[in-house]
Amino acid sequence: MRKHPMKSNFPLNKLLLILALNPVQISFADDIQAGKFYEEALQSYRNQNNAEAIIQLKNALQQNERYVSAHMLLGEIYLQQKSLTEAEVQLGLAKQLGADPSLIAENLAKLYTYQIRYNDLLKEIDPAQFNSGLRPVLHVYRGNAYLQLNLISEALN
């Protein structure tokens, strides 16, 4: 009978458990690092340093591409800069990843207004679905969309 040259006293089931948990640990570490980048981005944004905020948000998204808050903030910054294509991508990803609709509704309404996509705004943004604090702002965007589409009677409602 031939012996295996690499005989170990370490149980195979423990080794398999360690190997199985390793991706979870890496993922958790990535999430922590993404959170740090996001916090730095938020601080830069609050200090009106959008260029630095964008860099930190991109770093966060390299660590965790599903980081909804990073997509939302990046979309908001791009929207402020009138980088509409980039804003649309980021806000769309945030929406697709399950962002709270009340946190992106106003930015989507702005985006559709800037892009002259009034029908999309009217179709996708219904103020009745949102809290009373957000409704007035969304009604203004919808009213403007109706006016731009020359739908005066709907704008007055």
Buried (B, 14 or more C-beta within 10 A) or exposed (E): EEEEEEEEEEEEEEEEEEEEEEEEEEEEEBBEBBBBBBEBBBEBBEEEBBEBBBBBBEBBBEBBEEBBBBBBBBBBBBBEEEBBEBBBBBBBBBBEBEBEBEBBBBBBBBBBBEBEBBEBBBEBBEBEEBEEEBBEBBBEBBBBBBBEBEBEEBBEE
